[in-house]
Amino acid sequence: MRADGWSGVGVAEDVGGQGGGMVELALTAEELARHTAPSAAWLATVLALPALEGHPQALARAIGGTGAALAVSAESVISDFRPLAVDAAGRVSGAVPRVLAAGEVGCLVVPVAAGSATALHLVDPAGPGVRITPRSLLDRSRSVADVALDGAPSEPLAGPGGDGRAGAAELLAAAAARAAVLVAADSLGASERMLDLAVAYSLQRRQFGAPIGSFQAVKHAAATILVGVEAARSVVYFAAASVQNGDPQAIAHAAAAKAQVTATGAHAADSALTMHGAIGYTWEHDLQLFYKRAKLDEFLCGSPTAWNKILANHLLPAI
C-alpha cells in the first residue's frame, strides 16, 4: 500500500496521499470491483487509517509500506467483537478468525480490553508472539487470515477517549460505517460488470436460430439487473456523502446501503450466471470472477440481516 495513485485516495495530502473523502473512496471501490482488482489490503487500510491519526510513525509505516488492518473478523459488523486481553507490559493475547488482509499488511490495529472499555493497540504481524494463518476464499481477489497472538508486543493507539481525540469505540463505529459503504460500492461495481458481460453474451449466443438476447425472459433478467444497478448507485453515493458529512443519520444510511446493495448484487450474480449457463462459472469466462466477488460482498463486514438489524435499531426510537 503506497500513498500514491488510486492507493492514496482518502489519505491526507499532508502525508503524501491524494486527499478526498468517502465519495472518492466509494468511486475507487466501485472501479476496483469493475476490474476485479485485488483490494483486501486497500480496504483494510482505509478502515484502519483513522485509528493511526495522531501517531505519525505508525501512519507512515501503514501508508508507506504494505498497509494496516483492523484485527476483527471479516464477517463481523466491525464493532461487534470481543476485545483481546492485554497485560501491564502491553503484551496482547487472543485469537481473531478471518481478519481481512491480515497476511498482506504491515500493521495490525487490535482492539483490547481496557477495564470496561476498549482501547486500540498496534501490533507488528511479523513480530514475536504473532501467528498468521491464511484461509482460502472462492473469491481470489480478496484474502483473509486467522490471527493468533500469544504475548505479542504492542503499542497503544486510541484509548477510551477523554483526551480530546476520538476514543476506540468511536473509531470502530466510524470504521463500521465506512466498511458498509465501501463494500456496497464494491458490489455495485461488480454488478455493473456482470450486466455488461451478460448482455454481451446474450447477443452472441444463439438458440433456435436467434440470439438468446431476443428472448423475453432474458430481456427481463437484464432489465432487472439494470434497475438494481441504478438504484444501488443512488443508495451508495447518498450513503457515502452522508458518512463523509457526519450526518446524524449516517449509520442508518450506511446500513441501508450495505444491506440492500449487497443483497441485490448477489441476486444479480445469480441472474447473470443463469443468462450465461454453465460456462459462466468456468475459468474459461470472466463472469465467475465477478460472481464470486459479489457473493462475498453480501457477507463481508456483516450480512444483510445484521445490517438490517442495525438499521431497525436505529429507527426504533423514532417509531
C-alpha positions as CSV (number, residue, x, y, z in Angstrom):
1,M,0.0,0.0,0.0
2,R,1.6,3.3,-1.1
3,A,0.1,6.7,-0.8
4,D,0.1,7.5,-4.5
5,G,-2.2,6.8,-7.4
6,W,-5.5,5.2,-6.5
7,S,-4.0,3.8,-3.3
8,G,-3.6,7.3,-2.0
9,V,-7.3,8.2,-2.3
10,G,-8.7,9.1,1.1
11,V,-5.2,9.6,2.5
12,A,-4.5,13.2,3.6
13,E,-2.3,15.2,1.2
14,D,0.0,16.4,4.1
15,V,1.2,12.8,4.5
16,G,1.6,12.2,0.8
17,G,-1.9,11.0,-0.2
18,Q,-4.3,12.1,-2.8
19,G,-6.9,13.5,-0.4
20,G,-10.6,13.0,-0.8
21,G,-13.3,11.6,1.4
22,M,-15.9,8.9,1.4
23,V,-17.4,9.8,-2.0
24,E,-13.9,9.4,-3.6
25,L,-13.3,6.2,-1.7
26,A,-16.6,4.8,-2.9
27,L,-15.7,5.7,-6.5
28,T,-12.4,3.9,-6.0
29,A,-14.1,0.8,-4.5
30,E,-16.5,0.7,-7.4
31,E,-13.8,0.8,-10.1
32,L,-11.6,-1.8,-8.3
33,A,-14.6,-4.2,-8.4
34,R,-15.3,-3.5,-12.0
35,H,-11.8,-4.8,-12.8
36,T,-11.7,-7.5,-10.0
37,A,-8.5,-5.8,-8.8
38,P,-7.1,-7.3,-5.6
39,S,-8.4,-4.9,-2.9
40,A,-8.3,-6.6,0.5
41,A,-5.2,-4.6,1.7
42,W,-6.6,-1.4,0.3
43,L,-10.0,-1.8,2.1
44,A,-8.4,-3.0,5.3
45,T,-6.1,0.0,5.3
46,V,-8.8,2.5,4.6
47,L,-10.7,1.2,7.6
48,A,-7.6,1.2,9.9
49,L,-6.1,4.6,9.0
50,P,-8.3,6.8,11.2
51,A,-7.0,4.9,14.2
52,L,-3.5,5.8,13.2
53,E,-4.1,9.6,13.0
54,G,-2.1,11.3,15.7
55,H,0.6,8.6,15.5
56,P,2.9,9.8,12.8
57,Q,5.3,6.8,12.9
58,A,2.5,4.2,12.7
59,L,0.8,6.2,10.0
60,A,3.9,6.4,7.9
61,R,4.5,2.7,8.2
62,A,1.0,2.0,7.1
63,I,0.8,4.3,4.1
64,G,4.4,3.9,3.1
65,G,4.6,0.1,3.4
66,T,2.0,-2.6,2.9
67,G,-0.9,-1.1,4.8
68,A,-2.7,-1.8,8.0
69,A,-5.7,-3.9,9.1
70,L,-8.2,-4.0,11.9
71,A,-7.9,-7.2,13.8
72,V,-11.7,-8.0,13.7
73,S,-13.4,-10.8,12.0
74,A,-14.1,-10.1,8.3
75,E,-17.7,-11.2,8.6
76,S,-18.5,-9.2,11.7
77,V,-20.1,-5.8,11.7
78,I,-16.7,-4.4,12.7
79,S,-17.9,-3.1,16.1
80,D,-19.5,-6.5,17.1
81,F,-16.4,-8.1,18.5
82,R,-14.7,-9.3,21.7
83,P,-11.6,-7.2,22.6
84,L,-8.4,-9.2,23.3
85,A,-6.5,-9.4,26.6
86,V,-3.5,-7.2,27.2
87,D,-1.2,-7.3,30.2
88,A,0.5,-4.4,32.0
89,A,3.6,-4.6,29.8
90,G,1.4,-4.2,26.7
91,R,1.6,-7.8,25.5
92,V,-1.6,-8.9,23.7
93,S,-3.0,-12.4,23.7
94,G,-6.0,-13.9,22.0
95,A,-7.2,-15.1,18.6
96,V,-9.3,-13.5,15.8
97,P,-10.5,-15.6,12.9
98,R,-10.7,-14.4,9.3
99,V,-9.2,-11.0,9.5
100,L,-9.3,-9.1,6.2
101,A,-5.9,-8.9,4.6
102,A,-4.1,-9.9,7.7
103,G,-1.5,-11.8,5.7
104,E,-0.7,-8.8,3.4
105,V,-0.4,-5.8,5.7
106,G,2.5,-4.5,7.8
107,C,0.4,-3.3,10.8
108,L,-2.4,-4.8,12.9
109,V,-4.8,-2.5,14.8
110,V,-6.0,-4.7,17.7
111,P,-9.0,-3.9,19.9
112,V,-8.0,-4.8,23.5
113,A,-9.9,-4.7,26.8
114,A,-9.3,-1.5,28.9
115,G,-11.3,-2.2,32.0
116,S,-14.9,-2.0,31.0
117,A,-14.0,0.0,27.9
118,T,-11.9,-0.7,24.7
119,A,-8.6,0.6,23.6
120,L,-6.7,0.1,20.3
121,H,-3.1,-1.2,20.2
122,L,-0.7,-1.5,17.3
123,V,0.9,-5.0,16.7
124,D,3.6,-5.9,14.2
125,P,2.3,-9.0,12.3
126,A,5.9,-10.1,11.7
127,G,6.8,-9.7,15.4
128,P,7.2,-12.3,18.1
129,G,4.1,-14.0,19.5
130,V,2.1,-13.5,16.3
131,R,0.9,-16.3,14.1
132,I,-0.9,-15.5,10.8
133,T,-2.7,-18.5,9.1
134,P,-4.1,-17.7,5.6
135,R,-7.5,-19.1,4.7
136,S,-8.8,-19.9,1.2
137,L,-11.6,-18.0,-0.4
138,L,-13.5,-18.7,-3.6
139,D,-13.1,-15.1,-4.4
140,R,-9.3,-15.0,-5.0
141,S,-9.3,-11.2,-5.4
142,R,-9.6,-10.8,-1.6
143,S,-7.9,-12.5,1.3
144,V,-8.5,-13.3,5.0
145,A,-6.3,-15.0,7.6
146,D,-6.6,-16.2,11.2
147,V,-4.6,-14.1,13.7
148,A,-3.3,-15.7,16.9
149,L,-1.5,-13.5,19.4
150,D,0.5,-15.0,22.3
151,G,2.1,-12.3,24.4
152,A,2.7,-10.2,21.3
153,P,4.3,-6.8,22.0
154,S,2.1,-3.8,21.2
155,E,2.0,0.0,21.5
156,P,-1.2,1.8,22.5
157,L,-3.1,3.9,19.9
158,A,-6.6,5.1,20.7
159,G,-8.0,4.8,24.2
160,P,-11.5,5.1,25.7
161,G,-11.5,8.8,24.9
162,G,-11.5,11.9,27.2
163,D,-8.2,13.3,25.8
164,G,-9.9,15.4,23.0
165,R,-9.4,12.7,20.4
166,A,-11.8,10.0,19.2
167,G,-11.9,7.0,21.5
168,A,-11.6,3.4,20.4
169,A,-15.4,2.8,20.3
170,E,-16.0,5.9,18.2
171,L,-13.2,4.9,15.8
172,L,-14.6,1.4,15.4
173,A,-18.1,2.7,14.9
174,A,-16.8,5.0,12.2
175,A,-15.0,2.1,10.6
176,A,-18.2,0.1,10.5
177,A,-20.0,2.8,8.6
178,R,-17.1,3.2,6.2
179,A,-16.9,-0.6,5.7
180,A,-20.6,-0.8,4.9
181,V,-20.5,1.9,2.3
182,L,-17.3,0.7,0.6
183,V,-18.4,-3.0,0.4
184,A,-21.7,-1.8,-1.1
185,A,-19.7,0.2,-3.6
186,D,-17.7,-2.9,-4.4
187,S,-20.9,-4.8,-5.0
188,L,-22.1,-2.0,-7.3
189,G,-19.0,-2.2,-9.4
190,A,-19.2,-6.0,-9.7
191,S,-22.9,-5.8,-10.7
192,E,-22.2,-3.3,-13.4
193,R,-19.6,-5.5,-14.9
194,M,-21.8,-8.6,-14.7
195,L,-24.5,-6.8,-16.5
196,D,-22.1,-5.8,-19.3
197,L,-20.9,-9.4,-19.6
198,A,-24.4,-10.9,-19.6
199,V,-25.7,-8.5,-22.3
200,A,-22.7,-9.1,-24.5
201,Y,-23.0,-12.9,-24.1
202,S,-26.8,-12.8,-24.8
203,L,-26.1,-11.1,-28.2
204,Q,-23.5,-13.7,-29.1
205,R,-25.1,-17.0,-28.0
206,R,-27.8,-18.3,-30.4
207,Q,-30.6,-20.7,-29.8
208,F,-33.4,-21.7,-32.2
209,G,-31.8,-19.5,-34.9
210,A,-31.8,-16.3,-32.8
211,P,-29.6,-14.6,-30.2
212,I,-30.8,-15.5,-26.7
213,G,-30.9,-11.8,-26.0
214,S,-34.0,-11.6,-28.2
215,F,-36.0,-13.8,-25.8
216,Q,-38.3,-12.0,-23.4
217,A,-37.1,-13.9,-20.3
218,V,-33.5,-12.9,-21.0
219,K,-34.5,-9.3,-21.6
220,H,-36.4,-9.2,-18.4
221,A,-33.5,-10.6,-16.5
222,A,-31.1,-8.0,-17.9
223,A,-33.6,-5.2,-17.2
224,T,-33.9,-6.3,-13.6
225,I,-30.2,-6.2,-13.1
226,L,-30.1,-2.8,-14.7
227,V,-32.8,-1.4,-12.3
228,G,-30.8,-2.9,-9.4
229,V,-27.6,-1.2,-10.5
230,E,-29.1,2.2,-11.0
231,A,-30.9,2.0,-7.6
232,A,-27.7,0.8,-5.9
233,R,-25.7,3.8,-7.4
234,S,-28.1,6.3,-5.8
235,V,-28.1,4.5,-2.4
236,V,-24.3,4.1,-2.3
237,Y,-23.3,7.6,-3.1
238,F,-26.0,9.1,-0.9
239,A,-24.7,7.0,2.0
240,A,-21.1,7.9,1.1
241,A,-21.9,11.6,1.2
242,S,-23.9,11.1,4.5
243,V,-20.9,9.4,6.2
244,Q,-18.5,12.0,4.8
245,N,-20.5,14.9,6.1
246,G,-21.1,13.4,9.5
247,D,-24.9,13.3,9.1
248,P,-26.7,12.2,12.3
249,Q,-28.4,9.5,10.2
250,A,-25.2,8.3,8.6
251,I,-25.1,4.9,10.2
252,A,-28.7,4.3,9.1
253,H,-27.8,5.3,5.5
254,A,-24.7,3.1,5.6
255,A,-26.7,0.2,7.0
256,A,-29.3,0.5,4.3
257,A,-26.6,0.6,1.6
258,K,-24.8,-2.5,2.8
259,A,-28.0,-4.5,3.4
260,Q,-29.8,-3.6,0.1
261,V,-27.0,-3.2,-2.4
262,T,-25.0,-6.3,-1.5
263,A,-28.2,-8.4,-1.4
264,T,-29.2,-7.0,-4.8
265,G,-25.7,-7.7,-6.1
266,A,-25.9,-11.3,-5.0
267,H,-29.2,-11.7,-6.9
268,A,-27.7,-10.0,-9.9
269,A,-24.8,-12.6,-9.8
270,D,-27.4,-15.4,-9.9
271,S,-29.2,-13.8,-12.8
272,A,-26.1,-13.2,-14.8
273,L,-24.9,-16.8,-14.3
274,T,-28.3,-18.1,-15.5
275,M,-28.0,-15.9,-18.6
276,H,-24.6,-17.4,-19.3
277,G,-25.3,-21.0,-18.4
278,A,-22.6,-23.3,-17.1
279,I,-19.8,-21.6,-19.0
280,G,-20.3,-18.5,-16.7
281,Y,-18.8,-20.4,-13.7
282,T,-15.8,-21.9,-15.5
283,W,-12.3,-20.4,-15.7
284,E,-13.0,-20.0,-19.5
285,H,-15.1,-16.9,-18.7
286,D,-14.6,-13.8,-16.7
287,L,-18.1,-13.9,-15.2
288,Q,-17.0,-16.3,-12.4
289,L,-14.6,-13.7,-11.1
290,F,-17.4,-11.1,-10.5
291,Y,-19.9,-13.7,-9.4
292,K,-17.6,-14.8,-6.6
293,R,-16.8,-11.2,-5.7
294,A,-20.5,-10.2,-5.4
295,K,-21.3,-13.3,-3.4
296,L,-18.5,-12.5,-0.9
297,D,-19.6,-8.8,-0.7
298,E,-23.0,-10.0,0.6
299,F,-21.4,-11.2,3.8
300,L,-18.1,-9.3,4.0
301,C,-18.2,-6.9,7.1
302,G,-21.7,-8.1,8.0
303,S,-24.6,-9.9,6.3
304,P,-27.7,-8.0,5.1
305,T,-29.6,-9.4,8.1
306,A,-27.1,-8.0,10.5
307,W,-27.1,-4.6,8.9
308,N,-30.9,-4.6,8.7
309,K,-31.0,-5.2,12.4
310,I,-28.7,-2.1,12.9
311,L,-31.0,-0.1,10.7
312,A,-34.1,-1.3,12.6
313,N,-32.5,-0.5,16.0
314,H,-31.5,3.0,14.8
315,L,-35.0,3.7,13.6
316,L,-36.8,2.1,16.5
317,P,-36.7,5.2,18.8
318,A,-38.4,7.3,16.1
319,I,-41.4,4.9,15.9
